Amino acid sequence: MSFDAERAQREASGSRRPVRWVFALPLALVHALNAVLVYAAVFNGPQAAWDHQGYEGTAAAVFLSLCLSLLGVVITFLPPVRRALGPWWFAPPLVLGVIAWVRIETLG
């Protein structure tokens, strides 16, 4: 059996599964924290025009969410992560980043 055949057999048998978990678990935690911040920014906004703390809290949640979105894209863009997980892992940080950006633009 040649080296290429052995490597193909290992990949087919699922030997890359632990590598996926090593990359996917921290990335999923970043996305989960990002989703919590987006949820807080969207549903727990300021009470009225006088609520300056509400505006500042929402802006802080959006800022942290945008930072986590950027971190998620950068981590997913790394070649080993992209090869192990696939391109669909770009979707969560991009979607959450767009929602956060729309929230800060419509905050007033």
Secondary structure, DSSP 8 states (H G I E B T S, - for coil): --HHHHHHHHHHTTTTHHHHHHHHHHHHHHHHHHHHHHHHHHHS--SSTT-HHHHHHHHHHHHHHHHHHHHHHHHHHSHHHHHHH-GGGGHHHHHHHHHHHHHHHS--
